[in-house]
Amino acid sequence: MITAILRSLRTGVVTVRYPAQPTQPPERFRGPPQIRPGTFFDALPPSSVCPSGAIVGGPSEPKYSIDIARCIFCGRCAEQSRDGAIEIGRDFELSAKKRESLVMEVENGADGRSSQLLPLPTEEQVAKRIRQTLGRSLQLRHLDSGSCNACDWELTALLNPVYDVRRLGIDFVASPRHADGVIVTGSVTRNLETAVRRTYDAVPEPRVVIAVGACAASGGIVGRGYASAGGIGEVLPVDVHIPGCPPRPEAIIFGILLAVGRLCERRR
């Protein structure tokens, strides 16, 4: 025990300061694909290169779109594009309140070229806003509705000393009756639909629903079928979509902060 304490003292503080200070993802991090404005439509890859069906349209179509909520950030579209038509970005603050806000769309211009159709708060401001909205900390019930557990591991990382989400007044609880909302991972398997609805109904009003990862936001690579509902939005009203496969812990924190804003709106 003494050895562990001494090791901790020598290590010092390892907790990141996000969102009070911006954070840089590691060099190997792959963010969402980005269509370079003004690129030729012929240089864009066909929809068949995307394993999750996030791309709609092609060089011969009038429009071309990439659904970031369905994207798994594999980078195949960038590899298959010519002349850097699609680039892999490094953004992770991608959460959106509306599903359609995550669809990136360009149009085929007359010359064959495409035309492209908030400062972060401090920790003290985040904690103050949560207290003003709820009178206490923000409590969330994690609901695994059929995930591969990648997003679940990222949620677990929020509680470790590196991210320590409790410093922001955010915590996870075991009972939905003690929660202010549910944070969902997985595409919602058909066998878990009833459990998902009952968990949501047990959360007192006002409540929020946060979809974490591509599967929860859109069905992901599985999509909709006989065994999958195709995302939590097909079962419950979603307040915040957090894309990624899986999203980084900072991306989840950013999405939770958006959810606090939704609670503020409903408390007025």
WOSULSUL-V960536 format. One record per residue. N is the residue number from 1. RES is the residue in one small letter. PHI is phi in whole degrees, 0 to 359 (* if undefined). NEAR is the number of other C-alpha atoms within 10 Angstrom. Layout:
n res phi near
N RES PHI NEAR
N RES PHI NEAR
//
This chain:
n res phi near
1 m * 6
2 i 297 7
3 t 298 8
4 a 295 9
5 i 295 10
6 l 296 10
7 r 296 11
8 s 294 12
9 l 294 10
10 r 290 9
11 t 292 9
12 g 82 8
13 v 283 10
14 v 246 11
15 t 289 13
16 v 290 15
17 r 262 14
18 y 294 18
19 p 267 18
20 a 297 14
21 q 233 12
22 p 294 11
23 t 237 11
24 q 254 10
25 p 292 14
26 p 297 8
27 e 300 7
28 r 275 7
29 f 293 14
30 r 247 18
31 g 266 23
32 p 283 23
33 p 290 24
34 q 230 18
35 i 276 25
36 r 290 17
37 p 301 14
38 g 84 16
39 t 287 19
40 f 285 19
41 f 299 25
42 d 295 17
43 a 275 17
44 l 283 24
45 p 285 23
46 p 289 18
47 s 295 19
48 s 292 14
49 v 283 17
50 c 272 21
51 p 289 16
52 s 255 20
53 g 74 18
54 a 282 21
55 i 263 24
56 v 234 16
57 g 100 17
58 g 187 19
59 p 304 17
60 s 268 12
61 e 265 11
62 p 287 14
63 k 229 17
64 y 218 23
65 s 222 17
66 i 235 24
67 d 272 23
68 i 295 26
69 a 292 31
70 r 265 28
71 c 291 27
72 i 254 27
73 f 59 23
74 c 282 17
75 g 87 19
76 r 294 15
77 c 294 25
78 a 290 20
79 e 293 15
80 q 270 17
81 s 272 18
82 r 256 16
83 d 58 13
84 g 66 16
85 a 299 23
86 i 238 23
87 e 244 18
88 i 267 20
89 g 277 15
90 r 235 17
91 d 284 14
92 f 229 22
93 e 275 17
94 l 248 20
95 s 302 28
96 a 220 19
97 k 280 17
98 k 246 12
99 r 300 19
100 e 292 11
101 s 290 14
102 l 265 20
103 v 261 15
104 m 264 17
105 e 231 18
106 v 230 20
107 e 247 17
108 n 278 22
109 g 285 14
110 a 296 7
111 d 266 9
112 g 86 16
113 r 265 17
114 s 272 25
115 s 235 18
116 q 285 13
117 l 299 8
118 l * 3
119 p 295 5
120 l 290 14
121 p 281 15
122 t 279 15
123 e 299 17
124 e 294 13
125 q 293 13
126 v 297 20
127 a 298 20
128 k 295 17
129 r 294 21
130 i 296 22
131 r 295 14
132 q 294 13
133 t 282 19
134 l 250 17
135 g 79 10
136 r 193 14
137 s 284 20
138 l 272 22
139 q 251 20
140 l 235 26
141 r 257 23
142 h 284 20
143 l 234 22
144 d 272 21
145 s 254 23
146 g 116 19
147 s 265 18
148 c 273 14
149 n 84 13
150 a 295 14
151 c 294 26
152 d 296 19
153 w 293 12
154 e 292 18
155 l 295 23
156 t 297 12
157 a 297 16
158 l 297 20
159 l 265 17
160 n 278 12
161 p 296 13
162 v 288 13
163 y 256 19
164 d 41 18
165 v 295 21
166 r 293 16
167 r 295 15
168 l 266 22
169 g 83 19
170 i 245 21
171 d 211 17
172 f 250 22
173 v 239 15
174 a 275 12
175 s 250 14
176 p 295 22
177 r 289 15
178 h 258 15
179 a 256 23
180 d 261 24
181 g 175 28
182 v 243 25
183 i 243 22
184 v 253 30
185 t 238 29
186 g 101 30
187 s 274 34
188 v 70 30
189 t 290 23
190 r 300 16
191 n 289 13
192 l 255 16
193 e 302 19
194 t 297 13
195 a 295 14
196 v 296 20
197 r 296 12
198 r 292 11
199 t 296 17
200 y 297 21
201 d 296 13
202 a 280 14
203 v 278 20
204 p 292 14
205 e 283 13
206 p 284 14
207 r 222 18
208 v 232 24
209 v 236 24
210 i 244 30
211 a 264 30
212 v 254 32
213 g 94 33
214 a 298 31
215 c 296 34
216 a 289 33
217 a 285 29
218 s 212 29
219 g 100 26
220 g 60 26
221 i 288 19
222 v 282 20
223 g 75 18
224 r 256 17
225 g 193 11
226 y 294 8
227 a 252 14
228 s 224 21
229 a 285 23
230 g 91 25
231 g 114 29
232 i 292 28
233 g 295 21
234 e 280 17
235 v 242 14
236 l 231 13
237 p 286 11
238 v 267 23
239 d 265 22
240 v 219 25
241 h 253 32
242 i 245 31
243 p 285 34
244 g 132 28
245 c 216 21
246 p 270 24
247 p 287 24
248 r 293 23
249 p 304 20
250 e 296 21
251 a 295 22
252 i 292 29
253 i 300 22
254 f 301 20
255 g 294 24
256 i 295 25
257 l 296 21
258 l 296 19
259 a 295 24
260 v 299 20
261 g 298 15
262 r 295 18
263 l 295 20
264 c 301 16
265 e 296 11
266 r 278 13
267 r 276 12
268 r 284 6
//
